[in-house]
Amino acid sequence: MTAAPIFRFERTEWKLEEEALAIEPAVNEANVYYVLTSGGGLVRIHTADRSQTVVYTIREDELDISSHVSIILSPLNDFAAVTQTYGRHGVVIDLRNPRVSMAIERDDYHSEQSIFPAAFFVDQRRTLFIHGTKWNRLELSDPSDGKLLTERLILENRMDEETFVRAEHDLDYFHGQLLVSPDQRWVADNGWEWHPAGSVVSWNLASWLGGNPYESEDGPSRRTLWWGKYEWNDAMCWIDAHAIGIAGQLDEGIFDKEDEPALYFERHFRSYDVRDGKLLQAFKIQEGQMFYDDNCLFTCSEADGFIVYDMTGNLRYHDKSMRVSKYQSVSKTFAGVRGNTLTMYTRVQEVQ
């Protein structure tokens, strides 16, 4: 009989001069993190060579960072976006020649309900930027100068006498958190629709960029993966190039408990194939952020600490004292911030 794997972590700390508001690990660069401080400084930290550099300081007139903020990094580490997580505004910073290259804004129609839609992806070695402009509209832009790449016209809905006529391509959907697949070909959208109910959808980026500017509204590749969730803004993570993992539970106000498995009304994990929308698997998990690597699913929260599951849902490791919120797969490191302290847990060994 094979013993269950034992995880061992090396814990390190990093002190900042100011309180940390947000943290994000570099996508493809080991031991590098970007932290936004209370003074507006975007700080690049390299934990291996023990260096930290303020790459840009956001001014008050550029972005209000007094409420919850998020950092989004490009896969090539050439751009960063800082957004008001549940607000309306953000900025894009060109890290090659540090400056604000774009100011971004979405409308105020229930904007506080969803995470600001923003994500970078790479097409033919060029970084592109997806961002929300209205509750039901996303754009593709060149982050270096803000040039719009998905210009399109969507007419207003209208009444024909007493009949409601929906305009072509009109989308009755609130965009939310965006997550791009590892191969840069797909995007998942963690939004919601009126009931209200959480609804995760996906579509193909090449189709959107290459031929159909309406792909995000009603294009052939657009799939509704999980509709009728009790909450939105739940955690998501990519499992591979085509499978997206989503946390959540069904809304009892929409679904009859007699018609669905009992598991679906508890907090659980699902994965879907974005190519056809097929449900691949489901198993119970705890609350929290969620990451995937090495055939393991990791969750982390204030209430339950750090948990590792195998991909059949079996518990493999649990540390209630470990408080993290981010994961960098390149260096196998989990990280979290409290006050001015960055704490990192690097996976150094797995014993079978």
N, C-alpha and C positions, 0 to 999 in steps of 0.2 A: 504493500500500500504506500502511495506517495504522500508525504507530508504536505500540508498546505504551505504555500510560500510565506516567508516572513520578510516583511519590509523593514529596512533600517534607514534612517535619515540622519544626515549631518546638519545640525542647526547653526546658522550664523546670523548675525545682526549687523545692520548698517544704520548709523545715526545721520540724520539730516539736520541742517541748520534751522529749518522751518517745518511746520506741520505739513504732512503729506495729505493731499486731497484725493489723489487718484494715482494708480500705478498701472503700468502695462509693460509686459516683457517684450523685447524685440522679437520679431517673428522668426527670423532665420539667423540670429546672431547670439551665440551662447553667452551667458553671464551678463547680458546687457538689459537694463531696465530703464524706462522713462517714468519719471515721477513729476506730478504737478504739485507745487507747494502753495501754501496759503498766500505767499507774496506774488504769485503768478509765474514763478519760474518753472520752466520745463527743464528738468534736470536729467541728464544722461548719466547713468551709473554703470560702471564696469566693475563687477565684484571680483573678477580674477586679478586685475592689475590695480585694484583699490583706488580707482579714480572716479571723480564725479565732475561734470561740467554743466553749467547752465547754458543750454543751447539757445534759449529764447525766453524773454520775459513778457508775458501777456499784460498789456496795459488795461486799466479799468475801462477806458473808452473803446477797447477792442472786444472785450467779453466780460460779463459779470460772472464771477466764479464763486459767488457767495453761497449758492446752493449746490446740490449734488452735481458733480461733473465727471466726465469720462474721457479717457484717452483712447484713440484708435490709431494704429500704426499700419503703414503699408508694408507688404511683404519684402520690398526692396529696401526698406528702412530709409527711404528718401523723403517721405512726407508723414506728418502726424496731424490728426484732427483732435481738437479739444471741444467737447460739446457739453451743453447743459443737459444732463441725462434725461430729465423729464421736462425740459424747457423748450425754448424756441430757437435758440441761437448757438452758434459755434464758429470756430475759425479753423482754417487749414494752414499749417505751417510748413514751409519748404525747408527741410532740414539740410539741404545741400548748401544753401545760402540763406541762413535763417531769417525768415520774414513771413508775415501773413500774406499768403497768396490768394486766399479766398475767405470771404465772410459768408457764412451760410445761415439760412433762416427758414423755418417752416411756419405755417399759419397757426393761429391760436385755437382752432377748433378741437377741443379735448386733447390738446398736445400734452397735458400733464399726465395722461393715462398711459402713454407708451414711451419706451426708450427712443431717444432721437435716432432716426434711421440714418446711419452713416457707415460706409465700409469702403476700403480700397481693394482693388484687385489688379492683376498684371495681365496685359494683353500684348504679346509680341515685344516683351521687355519694356513696355511703357506702363507706368502707373496711372490708373484711372480711378475715379472717385464717384461712388453712388451716394446720393443724399436726398433727404426729403425736402420738398418745398411746400407741399400742401398735405393735408391729412391723408389724401388718397392719391398722391402723385410723387413719384421719384424721378430724379434726373441723373444722367451720366454726364460727368464733366471732366475736363483736363485740369487736375489740381494745380498745375504750374501757373495757369493764367485764368482759370474759371471758365474757359470756353465750353459752351453747351454742346453735347454730342447727341442728344436725343430730342431734338426739336420736333414738336408735334402739336396738333390742334385737337382739343377735345371740347366739343360744344356743350352748352348748358342743357340740362334736362328741361322739359317743357310740359305744359298742359295743353292737350288738344280737346277743347271744350271741357268735358269732365274726365277725360282719360289722361293718365300720367304716361308720358312718352320718355323713356330713358334714352339719352344720347348715345351714339355709337362710341364704344371704348370707355364710357363712364364706369368708374370703379367704386363700388360701395364697400370700401375696405380701408381701415385705418392702419397705415404702415407702422412698423415697430423696429425692434432690433434686427440688424442685418448681419448675416454670417456667410462668408464666402467659402466654398469648398477648397480642399487642399490643392486640387489641380487647377483652380481659378476658373472653372467652367460653369459653376452653378452658384446661386445665392438663395438662402433661406430667409424668409421674412416672418418675424415673430409678432404679428399684428392681431387685430381683433375686428369683429363686425358687430352690428347692432343685434342684440338680444338683451344685454351684450354678451359676447362669447369670444374666447380666444380662438384664433385661427392661424395656423402656420402654413404658409404657402412657399413655393419655390419656382424658379424658372431658369432657363439657360442664358448665360451672359453673352455667349457668342451670337445667339439669335437676336438678342436685344441690341447689341452693338453693331452687328453686321448687316442687318436687313430690316428688322421690324421694330421701330421705335415704340410700338404699343405692346411689346412682349410682356412688360410688367403689369399691364392691365388685363389683357385677354389673349395673349399669344399662345400658339400651339404647345409650347413647352411648359406653360404655367400649370402647376398642379396644386390642388388643395390637399395637404398632407393630413393635418389633424384639425378638424373643426369641432366646435362645441366644448372647448376647454373651459373649466371653471374660472381660471385666471389666464392672463396673458403676461408677458415679460418673464415667464418661466425660463429656466436654463435650457440652453441648446449646446450641442457640440457635434462636430463632424466625426464620423467613425472611419470613413474612407472617402474616396473621390465621389461616390454616389449615395452613400448612406448617411443620413442626418439623425442624430439622437435628440430627443425632445423629452422634457420632464413635464408632468402635469397630472390632471385628473379630469374626468368628465363632469359636466354641469348637470346636477340632478334636476334642475329646472327644465332641462331640454330632453334628457334621456330617461327612459323608464328603467329602473333597476332590475326589473324582471327580464328585460330584453338584452342586457349587456352583462359581461362577466363582472363579478364583484370587484376584482382587481382594478377595473377601469375607474371606479369611484373613489379609489385611494390614490395617494401620491405614487406615481409609477413612471418608469422609463419606457419610451417607445423608440424604435428606429424605423425609418422609412427609406425606400429607394426613390430618389427624386426623379428618376427617369420615367417611372410609371405610377408613382404614388403608392406603391404596395407597402403594407405594413409588414415588417420583417420579424420583429420580436417585441415582447413586452414583459417587464418584471418590476416588482416593487422596489422602491428606493426611498431614501430619506430626503428631506428638504435640503436646498443649498445650491451653490454653484456646481457646475458639472464639467468634467474633462475626460477625454479618452486618450489612452496610449497603451501600447504593449498588451493589447487584448484585455485591458482592465478599464473599468469605469470608476472615476474618482468623484466623490461629492464632498463638499465642505460647507459648514454653516456655523454660526455662533451657537446654536442650540445643540447640535449633534457632533461638532468637531469634524474630524477627517475620517472618511470611510472609503474603503476599496471593495469593489465588487468584481467578480469575474463576469463574463458576458452571458452567463446563464442566470445571473442574479444572486449567486452565492456570496456571502460576506467573507472577505479574505483578510481584512485588516480594519481596525478601528482605534483611533486615538482621539478621545474627547477633548484633550488639552490643545490640540493643534488647530490654530486659527489662521487660515489662508484664504485667498480669494482669486489667485491667478496661478497659471501653470505655464512653464516654458519647457516644451518637449525636447528642445535641442540640448539643454543642460540637465534635464530630468529634475527640475527644481520647482517647488511650490513656494509662493510668496504671499505675504500679507503685510499691511501697514496699520500701525496704531500710533497716533500722534506723530512724532518725528522719527519713529523707528520702523525700519524695513526689516522684516524677519523672513529668512529663507530656509527651506528644508530641502536639501538635495538628496535624492535617492542614491545611496552608495552601494547597496547590496541587496540581492534577493536570493535567499537560501531555499533550495528545494528540499 
